[in-house]
């Protein structure tokens, strides 16, 4: 009896993994969003076999921001100079420390990636100077081009 149950469970697990692999173009396996929430809140299960090309390009922007090279990082996007200057000023007060991918919205030509960041608080007048706190979600759009994926936007609020 135990062997039959074990075989059934293993068969189910193998079938689930095979489905995820064969349907890897679907980056999200399950999504629950709280529609009444003012801030982004949701529960998302990402497909482990998804195309990670857009995430790799966005990761380059985030890694460069983490190295506190803001202008260089945001120059990888298609933001105008005024927006880059504003974001870099804010990033100076709240530098990006770490992040995790929360959600991903795919279409034929672009992918919107939503990250949950942690930021360090800086400033002489801030009592928690140096404390690392959760930040507002970061939304980055990555567009498919002839040569691969290109980050185009970086949006967050501080």
ChimeraX commands (.cxc) that place a marker at each C-alpha (Angstrom):
marker #1 position 0.00,0.00,0.00 radius 0.5
marker #1 position 2.79,2.43,0.95 radius 0.5
marker #1 position 4.68,1.69,-2.28 radius 0.5
marker #1 position 1.60,2.41,-4.40 radius 0.5
marker #1 position 1.05,5.72,-2.63 radius 0.5
marker #1 position 4.71,6.64,-3.05 radius 0.5
marker #1 position 4.56,5.79,-6.77 radius 0.5
marker #1 position 1.42,7.91,-7.21 radius 0.5
marker #1 position 2.99,10.88,-5.41 radius 0.5
marker #1 position 6.21,10.62,-7.43 radius 0.5
marker #1 position 4.23,10.33,-10.67 radius 0.5
marker #1 position 2.26,13.45,-9.74 radius 0.5
marker #1 position 5.45,15.38,-8.94 radius 0.5
marker #1 position 7.08,14.29,-12.21 radius 0.5
marker #1 position 3.95,15.26,-14.18 radius 0.5
marker #1 position 3.88,18.69,-12.50 radius 0.5
marker #1 position 7.57,19.32,-13.26 radius 0.5
marker #1 position 7.07,18.21,-16.87 radius 0.5
marker #1 position 4.10,20.58,-17.26 radius 0.5
marker #1 position 6.11,23.49,-15.86 radius 0.5
marker #1 position 8.96,22.69,-18.22 radius 0.5
marker #1 position 6.82,22.34,-21.33 radius 0.5
marker #1 position 4.81,25.47,-20.51 radius 0.5
marker #1 position 7.86,27.53,-19.55 radius 0.5
marker #1 position 6.74,30.45,-21.70 radius 0.5
marker #1 position 4.23,31.07,-18.89 radius 0.5
marker #1 position 6.47,32.81,-16.36 radius 0.5
marker #1 position 3.80,32.84,-13.64 radius 0.5
marker #1 position 2.27,29.60,-12.38 radius 0.5
marker #1 position -0.14,31.25,-9.94 radius 0.5
marker #1 position -1.02,34.86,-9.07 radius 0.5
marker #1 position -3.29,36.28,-6.36 radius 0.5
marker #1 position -3.62,40.05,-6.17 radius 0.5
marker #1 position -5.38,42.10,-3.56 radius 0.5
marker #1 position -7.32,44.51,-5.81 radius 0.5
marker #1 position -8.26,46.86,-2.96 radius 0.5
marker #1 position -4.67,47.42,-1.88 radius 0.5
marker #1 position -3.15,50.87,-2.40 radius 0.5
marker #1 position 0.35,49.43,-2.52 radius 0.5
marker #1 position 1.26,46.39,-4.57 radius 0.5
marker #1 position 0.52,43.25,-2.66 radius 0.5
marker #1 position 0.21,39.84,-4.10 radius 0.5
marker #1 position 1.15,36.24,-3.91 radius 0.5
marker #1 position 2.91,34.93,-7.00 radius 0.5
marker #1 position 4.45,31.57,-7.80 radius 0.5
marker #1 position 6.97,31.90,-10.63 radius 0.5
marker #1 position 7.73,29.08,-13.04 radius 0.5
marker #1 position 11.28,27.89,-12.27 radius 0.5
marker #1 position 11.76,27.02,-15.98 radius 0.5
marker #1 position 10.72,30.48,-17.30 radius 0.5
marker #1 position 12.80,32.48,-19.78 radius 0.5
marker #1 position 15.02,34.55,-17.48 radius 0.5
marker #1 position 16.42,36.78,-20.25 radius 0.5
marker #1 position 14.44,39.86,-19.17 radius 0.5
marker #1 position 15.39,39.30,-15.53 radius 0.5
marker #1 position 19.08,39.06,-16.38 radius 0.5
marker #1 position 19.01,42.47,-18.07 radius 0.5
marker #1 position 17.07,44.07,-15.21 radius 0.5
marker #1 position 19.46,42.46,-12.76 radius 0.5
marker #1 position 22.34,44.36,-14.42 radius 0.5
marker #1 position 20.59,47.66,-13.65 radius 0.5
marker #1 position 19.94,46.63,-10.05 radius 0.5
marker #1 position 23.49,45.36,-9.49 radius 0.5
marker #1 position 24.92,48.63,-10.81 radius 0.5
marker #1 position 22.55,50.60,-8.54 radius 0.5
marker #1 position 23.66,48.41,-5.65 radius 0.5
marker #1 position 27.27,49.37,-6.44 radius 0.5
marker #1 position 26.10,53.00,-6.08 radius 0.5
marker #1 position 26.76,53.83,-9.74 radius 0.5
marker #1 position 23.33,55.31,-10.31 radius 0.5
marker #1 position 23.91,57.34,-13.47 radius 0.5
marker #1 position 25.65,54.38,-15.10 radius 0.5
marker #1 position 22.83,52.03,-14.05 radius 0.5
marker #1 position 19.96,54.20,-15.23 radius 0.5
marker #1 position 21.79,55.06,-18.45 radius 0.5
marker #1 position 21.09,51.43,-19.40 radius 0.5
marker #1 position 17.40,52.40,-19.57 radius 0.5
marker #1 position 15.68,54.86,-21.88 radius 0.5
marker #1 position 14.95,57.45,-19.18 radius 0.5
marker #1 position 15.57,61.12,-19.90 radius 0.5
marker #1 position 18.36,63.02,-18.10 radius 0.5
marker #1 position 16.01,64.93,-15.82 radius 0.5
marker #1 position 14.41,61.72,-14.55 radius 0.5
marker #1 position 17.81,60.07,-14.09 radius 0.5
marker #1 position 19.03,63.07,-12.05 radius 0.5
marker #1 position 15.95,62.93,-9.81 radius 0.5
marker #1 position 16.18,59.16,-9.27 radius 0.5
marker #1 position 19.92,59.32,-8.56 radius 0.5
marker #1 position 19.37,62.06,-5.97 radius 0.5
marker #1 position 16.80,59.85,-4.22 radius 0.5
marker #1 position 18.95,56.73,-4.59 radius 0.5
marker #1 position 21.72,58.65,-2.79 radius 0.5
marker #1 position 19.51,59.01,0.29 radius 0.5
marker #1 position 18.06,55.49,0.07 radius 0.5
marker #1 position 20.64,53.24,-1.63 radius 0.5
marker #1 position 19.50,49.85,-2.82 radius 0.5
marker #1 position 20.89,47.02,-0.67 radius 0.5
marker #1 position 19.05,43.90,-1.85 radius 0.5
marker #1 position 15.94,42.89,-3.78 radius 0.5
marker #1 position 13.79,39.95,-4.74 radius 0.5
marker #1 position 11.52,39.41,-7.73 radius 0.5
marker #1 position 7.88,39.65,-6.63 radius 0.5
marker #1 position 6.00,39.45,-9.90 radius 0.5
marker #1 position 6.38,39.43,-13.64 radius 0.5
marker #1 position 3.91,40.53,-16.31 radius 0.5
marker #1 position 4.73,39.31,-19.81 radius 0.5
marker #1 position 3.49,40.33,-23.25 radius 0.5
marker #1 position 4.84,39.56,-26.72 radius 0.5
marker #1 position 7.28,42.48,-26.81 radius 0.5
marker #1 position 7.92,43.46,-23.21 radius 0.5
marker #1 position 8.14,42.23,-19.65 radius 0.5
marker #1 position 7.31,44.23,-16.52 radius 0.5
marker #1 position 9.30,43.05,-13.53 radius 0.5
marker #1 position 8.28,44.01,-10.00 radius 0.5
marker #1 position 10.90,43.78,-7.27 radius 0.5
marker #1 position 10.70,44.06,-3.51 radius 0.5
marker #1 position 13.75,46.13,-2.45 radius 0.5
marker #1 position 15.55,46.73,0.81 radius 0.5
marker #1 position 17.21,50.12,1.21 radius 0.5
marker #1 position 19.62,51.77,3.58 radius 0.5
marker #1 position 18.49,55.04,5.14 radius 0.5
marker #1 position 21.07,57.84,4.95 radius 0.5
marker #1 position 21.05,61.40,6.16 radius 0.5
marker #1 position 22.21,63.52,9.07 radius 0.5
marker #1 position 18.71,64.30,10.27 radius 0.5
marker #1 position 17.44,60.72,10.03 radius 0.5
marker #1 position 17.52,58.99,13.44 radius 0.5
marker #1 position 17.70,55.53,11.83 radius 0.5
marker #1 position 20.77,56.50,9.75 radius 0.5
marker #1 position 22.25,53.32,8.27 radius 0.5
marker #1 position 19.26,51.12,9.05 radius 0.5
marker #1 position 18.16,48.77,6.26 radius 0.5
marker #1 position 14.40,48.86,5.68 radius 0.5
marker #1 position 11.92,47.50,3.11 radius 0.5
marker #1 position 11.33,49.95,0.28 radius 0.5
marker #1 position 8.50,50.63,-2.11 radius 0.5
marker #1 position 8.26,48.15,-5.01 radius 0.5
marker #1 position 10.47,48.75,-8.03 radius 0.5
marker #1 position 8.87,48.29,-11.43 radius 0.5
marker #1 position 11.18,47.84,-14.39 radius 0.5
marker #1 position 10.11,47.33,-18.00 radius 0.5
marker #1 position 12.34,45.31,-20.31 radius 0.5
marker #1 position 11.60,45.33,-24.05 radius 0.5
marker #1 position 12.49,42.65,-26.60 radius 0.5
marker #1 position 14.79,43.99,-29.34 radius 0.5
marker #1 position 16.50,42.34,-32.29 radius 0.5
marker #1 position 19.62,41.77,-30.20 radius 0.5
marker #1 position 17.94,40.61,-26.97 radius 0.5
marker #1 position 16.30,42.41,-24.06 radius 0.5
marker #1 position 16.68,46.13,-23.24 radius 0.5
marker #1 position 15.62,47.76,-19.95 radius 0.5
marker #1 position 13.56,50.86,-20.73 radius 0.5
marker #1 position 11.99,52.10,-17.48 radius 0.5
marker #1 position 12.76,52.16,-13.77 radius 0.5
marker #1 position 9.94,53.32,-11.51 radius 0.5
marker #1 position 9.67,53.45,-7.74 radius 0.5
marker #1 position 8.80,55.92,-5.03 radius 0.5
marker #1 position 10.86,56.74,-1.97 radius 0.5
marker link #1:1,2 radius 0.2
marker link #1:2,3 radius 0.2
marker link #1:3,4 radius 0.2
marker link #1:4,5 radius 0.2
marker link #1:5,6 radius 0.2
marker link #1:6,7 radius 0.2
marker link #1:7,8 radius 0.2
marker link #1:8,9 radius 0.2
marker link #1:9,10 radius 0.2
marker link #1:10,11 radius 0.2
marker link #1:11,12 radius 0.2
marker link #1:12,13 radius 0.2
marker link #1:13,14 radius 0.2
marker link #1:14,15 radius 0.2
marker link #1:15,16 radius 0.2
marker link #1:16,17 radius 0.2
marker link #1:17,18 radius 0.2
marker link #1:18,19 radius 0.2
marker link #1:19,20 radius 0.2
marker link #1:20,21 radius 0.2
marker link #1:21,22 radius 0.2
marker link #1:22,23 radius 0.2
marker link #1:23,24 radius 0.2
marker link #1:24,25 radius 0.2
marker link #1:25,26 radius 0.2
marker link #1:26,27 radius 0.2
marker link #1:27,28 radius 0.2
marker link #1:28,29 radius 0.2
marker link #1:29,30 radius 0.2
marker link #1:30,31 radius 0.2
marker link #1:31,32 radius 0.2
marker link #1:32,33 radius 0.2
marker link #1:33,34 radius 0.2
marker link #1:34,35 radius 0.2
marker link #1:35,36 radius 0.2
marker link #1:36,37 radius 0.2
marker link #1:37,38 radius 0.2
marker link #1:38,39 radius 0.2
marker link #1:39,40 radius 0.2
marker link #1:40,41 radius 0.2
marker link #1:41,42 radius 0.2
marker link #1:42,43 radius 0.2
marker link #1:43,44 radius 0.2
marker link #1:44,45 radius 0.2
marker link #1:45,46 radius 0.2
marker link #1:46,47 radius 0.2
marker link #1:47,48 radius 0.2
marker link #1:48,49 radius 0.2
marker link #1:49,50 radius 0.2
marker link #1:50,51 radius 0.2
marker link #1:51,52 radius 0.2
marker link #1:52,53 radius 0.2
marker link #1:53,54 radius 0.2
marker link #1:54,55 radius 0.2
marker link #1:55,56 radius 0.2
marker link #1:56,57 radius 0.2
marker link #1:57,58 radius 0.2
marker link #1:58,59 radius 0.2
marker link #1:59,60 radius 0.2
marker link #1:60,61 radius 0.2
marker link #1:61,62 radius 0.2
marker link #1:62,63 radius 0.2
marker link #1:63,64 radius 0.2
marker link #1:64,65 radius 0.2
marker link #1:65,66 radius 0.2
marker link #1:66,67 radius 0.2
marker link #1:67,68 radius 0.2
marker link #1:68,69 radius 0.2
marker link #1:69,70 radius 0.2
marker link #1:70,71 radius 0.2
marker link #1:71,72 radius 0.2
marker link #1:72,73 radius 0.2
marker link #1:73,74 radius 0.2
marker link #1:74,75 radius 0.2
marker link #1:75,76 radius 0.2
marker link #1:76,77 radius 0.2
marker link #1:77,78 radius 0.2
marker link #1:78,79 radius 0.2
marker link #1:79,80 radius 0.2
marker link #1:80,81 radius 0.2
marker link #1:81,82 radius 0.2
marker link #1:82,83 radius 0.2
marker link #1:83,84 radius 0.2
marker link #1:84,85 radius 0.2
marker link #1:85,86 radius 0.2
marker link #1:86,87 radius 0.2
marker link #1:87,88 radius 0.2
marker link #1:88,89 radius 0.2
marker link #1:89,90 radius 0.2
marker link #1:90,91 radius 0.2
marker link #1:91,92 radius 0.2
marker link #1:92,93 radius 0.2
marker link #1:93,94 radius 0.2
marker link #1:94,95 radius 0.2
marker link #1:95,96 radius 0.2
marker link #1:96,97 radius 0.2
marker link #1:97,98 radius 0.2
marker link #1:98,99 radius 0.2
marker link #1:99,100 radius 0.2
marker link #1:100,101 radius 0.2
marker link #1:101,102 radius 0.2
marker link #1:102,103 radius 0.2
marker link #1:103,104 radius 0.2
marker link #1:104,105 radius 0.2
marker link #1:105,106 radius 0.2
marker link #1:106,107 radius 0.2
marker link #1:107,108 radius 0.2
marker link #1:108,109 radius 0.2
marker link #1:109,110 radius 0.2
marker link #1:110,111 radius 0.2
marker link #1:111,112 radius 0.2
marker link #1:112,113 radius 0.2
marker link #1:113,114 radius 0.2
marker link #1:114,115 radius 0.2
marker link #1:115,116 radius 0.2
marker link #1:116,117 radius 0.2
marker link #1:117,118 radius 0.2
marker link #1:118,119 radius 0.2
marker link #1:119,120 radius 0.2
marker link #1:120,121 radius 0.2
marker link #1:121,122 radius 0.2
marker link #1:122,123 radius 0.2
marker link #1:123,124 radius 0.2
marker link #1:124,125 radius 0.2
marker link #1:125,126 radius 0.2
marker link #1:126,127 radius 0.2
marker link #1:127,128 radius 0.2
marker link #1:128,129 radius 0.2
marker link #1:129,130 radius 0.2
marker link #1:130,131 radius 0.2
marker link #1:131,132 radius 0.2
marker link #1:132,133 radius 0.2
marker link #1:133,134 radius 0.2
marker link #1:134,135 radius 0.2
marker link #1:135,136 radius 0.2
marker link #1:136,137 radius 0.2
marker link #1:137,138 radius 0.2
marker link #1:138,139 radius 0.2
marker link #1:139,140 radius 0.2
marker link #1:140,141 radius 0.2
marker link #1:141,142 radius 0.2
marker link #1:142,143 radius 0.2
marker link #1:143,144 radius 0.2
marker link #1:144,145 radius 0.2
marker link #1:145,146 radius 0.2
marker link #1:146,147 radius 0.2
marker link #1:147,148 radius 0.2
marker link #1:148,149 radius 0.2
marker link #1:149,150 radius 0.2
marker link #1:150,151 radius 0.2
marker link #1:151,152 radius 0.2
marker link #1:152,153 radius 0.2
marker link #1:153,154 radius 0.2
marker link #1:154,155 radius 0.2
marker link #1:155,156 radius 0.2
marker link #1:156,157 radius 0.2
marker link #1:157,158 radius 0.2
view
